[in-house]
Amino acid sequence: MLLFGHMNTIATITSKRQFTIPVSAFRELGLREGDKMLVTSQDGGLRLEPMANLVDKLAGSVQVPVRFKGAKDTDDLMRLAKREHFKRRT
């Protein structure tokens, strides 16, 4: 359903506070199972945005230390940083 130029679909929230993203939106956004989503409370509703979009928007705004330049993504960077942190503590 199109309303105000946007795709709109009704989704039901389960007892586990989950809902299903419609296939058309899932495909249009290029989402994959396991992708992280940023959930923002906005104007009495929720806004969902793929974390990859956020990372792309922020790319270059945060300086990554040279020792972490080999990280594939933010999850990999966090693993490397944690490993380094705990090595220093022992």
Residue frames relative to the residue before (quaternion, step in Angstrom):
aa qw qx qy qz dx dy dz
M 1.0000 0.0000 0.0000 0.0000 0.00 0.00 0.00
L 0.2082 -0.7638 0.5979 0.1255 3.59 -0.95 0.88
L 0.0592 0.7717 -0.6280 0.0813 3.54 -0.88 1.01
F 0.8333 -0.0089 -0.0498 0.5505 3.56 -0.68 1.12
G 0.6916 -0.5079 0.2757 0.4334 3.59 1.04 0.77
H 0.6635 0.4590 -0.3077 0.5043 3.58 1.26 0.21
M 0.5054 -0.6133 0.5014 0.3422 3.56 -1.20 0.54
N 0.0343 -0.7897 0.6124 -0.0084 3.56 -0.90 0.94
T 0.0231 0.7806 -0.6218 0.0586 3.55 -0.96 0.93
I 0.3799 -0.6986 0.5515 0.2521 3.55 -1.13 0.59
A 0.0370 -0.7763 0.6292 -0.0105 3.56 -0.93 0.99
T 0.3220 -0.7440 0.5580 0.1771 3.56 -1.08 0.76
I 0.3539 -0.7204 0.5578 0.2111 3.57 -0.93 0.91
T 0.3568 -0.7480 0.5266 0.1894 3.57 -0.86 1.03
S 0.6964 -0.4505 0.3473 0.4376 3.57 -1.32 0.06
K 0.6697 0.4622 -0.2915 0.5029 3.60 1.26 -0.37
R 0.5005 -0.6779 0.3954 0.3655 3.61 1.33 0.33
Q 0.4978 0.6334 -0.4359 0.4013 3.59 1.07 0.72
F 0.0205 -0.7625 0.6428 0.0707 3.53 -1.30 0.35
T 0.4788 -0.6781 0.4883 0.2691 3.55 -1.25 0.45
I 0.3695 -0.6938 0.5730 0.2319 3.56 -0.96 0.91
P 0.4945 -0.6707 0.4561 0.3124 3.62 -0.73 0.98
V 0.6106 -0.5891 0.3929 0.3548 3.57 -1.05 0.83
S 0.6521 0.5296 -0.3344 0.4272 3.61 0.87 -0.87
A 0.6734 0.4679 -0.2918 0.4925 3.61 0.97 -0.83
F 0.6071 0.5691 -0.3345 0.4424 3.58 1.02 -0.86
R 0.7100 0.4456 -0.2518 0.4837 3.57 0.88 -0.99
E 0.6404 0.5459 -0.3274 0.4297 3.59 0.93 -0.91
L 0.7232 0.4215 -0.2333 0.4949 3.58 1.03 -0.80
G 0.4209 -0.7247 0.4553 0.3007 3.59 1.26 -0.15
L 0.2906 0.7860 -0.4970 0.2253 3.57 1.14 0.66
R 0.1598 -0.7507 0.6322 0.1063 3.54 -1.33 0.46
E 0.6256 -0.5176 0.4165 0.4089 3.54 -1.21 0.49
G 0.7791 0.3102 -0.2480 0.4851 3.57 -0.91 0.96
D 0.4661 0.6698 -0.4581 0.3525 3.62 1.24 -0.16
K 0.3992 -0.6866 0.5547 0.2479 3.56 -1.16 0.65
M 0.1566 -0.7763 0.6065 0.0703 3.56 -1.10 0.82
L 0.3326 -0.6941 0.5992 0.2205 3.56 -1.09 0.77
V 0.1293 -0.7860 0.6029 0.0444 3.60 -0.75 1.09
T 0.0245 -0.8115 0.5820 -0.0463 3.55 -0.64 1.17
S 0.3574 -0.6941 0.5823 0.2266 3.57 -0.97 0.90
Q 0.1269 0.8134 -0.5472 0.1509 3.58 -0.62 1.13
D 0.8628 -0.0662 0.0235 0.5006 3.58 -0.82 1.04
G 0.7288 -0.4420 0.2416 0.4638 3.59 0.89 0.91
G 0.7177 0.3583 -0.2439 0.5450 3.59 1.25 0.24
L 0.4890 -0.6274 0.5067 0.3324 3.54 -1.30 -0.32
R 0.1687 -0.7396 0.6416 0.1134 3.52 -1.14 0.71
L 0.1426 -0.7756 0.6116 0.0630 3.57 -0.88 0.98
E 0.0475 0.7915 -0.6067 0.0556 3.55 -0.90 0.92
P 0.4875 -0.6539 0.4816 0.3206 3.59 -0.85 0.90
M 0.5245 -0.6514 0.4498 0.3134 3.59 -0.90 0.92
A 0.5689 0.5904 -0.3904 0.4187 3.59 1.08 -0.60
N 0.6284 0.5271 -0.3359 0.4630 3.61 1.02 -0.76
L 0.6522 0.5134 -0.3112 0.4629 3.57 0.96 -0.88
V 0.6461 0.5134 -0.3192 0.4660 3.58 0.94 -0.89
D 0.6433 0.5169 -0.3257 0.4614 3.60 0.98 -0.83
K 0.6572 0.5147 -0.3101 0.4550 3.59 0.97 -0.86
L 0.7392 0.4192 -0.2198 0.4791 3.57 1.04 -0.82
A 0.4044 0.7434 -0.4612 0.2668 3.57 1.29 -0.24
G 0.8102 0.2365 -0.2097 0.4937 3.53 -0.86 1.03
S 0.6113 0.5731 -0.3613 0.4090 3.60 1.18 -0.29
V 0.7342 0.2929 -0.1879 0.5830 3.57 1.25 -0.36
Q 0.3550 -0.7364 0.5379 0.2057 3.54 -0.80 1.01
V 0.2347 -0.7602 0.5936 0.1207 3.57 -0.80 1.05
P 0.4888 -0.6620 0.4738 0.3134 3.59 -0.80 0.96
V 0.6302 -0.5776 0.3715 0.3623 3.57 -1.03 0.85
R 0.6572 0.5354 -0.3229 0.4210 3.60 0.94 -0.83
F 0.7173 0.4046 -0.2507 0.5088 3.63 1.22 -0.28
K 0.3700 0.7669 -0.4666 0.2392 3.63 1.24 0.09
G 0.6556 0.5377 -0.3166 0.4253 3.61 1.12 -0.52
A 0.4491 0.7028 -0.4516 0.3170 3.60 1.25 -0.11
K 0.4563 -0.7023 0.4860 0.2498 3.57 -0.98 0.95
D 0.7883 -0.0661 0.0941 0.6044 3.57 1.03 -0.83
T 0.7323 -0.4275 0.2760 0.4526 3.58 -1.25 0.02
D 0.6109 0.5386 -0.3615 0.4539 3.62 1.04 -0.66
D 0.6552 0.5003 -0.3030 0.4781 3.57 0.97 -0.88
L 0.6277 0.5355 -0.3276 0.4603 3.59 0.99 -0.82
M 0.6571 0.5058 -0.3073 0.4668 3.59 0.95 -0.88
R 0.6298 0.5271 -0.3368 0.4606 3.61 0.98 -0.79
L 0.6637 0.5016 -0.3030 0.4648 3.59 0.92 -0.92
A 0.6669 0.5042 -0.3020 0.4582 3.59 0.91 -0.90
K 0.6530 0.5030 -0.3161 0.4698 3.61 0.96 -0.83
R 0.6344 0.5290 -0.3325 0.4552 3.57 0.95 -0.87
E 0.6642 0.4972 -0.3008 0.4703 3.58 0.92 -0.92
H 0.6421 0.5387 -0.3202 0.4416 3.59 0.93 -0.90
F 0.7290 0.4356 -0.2543 0.4628 3.58 0.80 -0.99
K 0.5735 0.5570 -0.3844 0.4617 3.61 1.16 -0.44
R 0.6609 0.5089 -0.3023 0.4613 3.58 0.99 -0.84
R 0.6653 0.5253 -0.3044 0.4345 3.60 1.06 -0.68
T 0.7014 0.4611 -0.2802 0.4658 3.62 1.14 -0.46
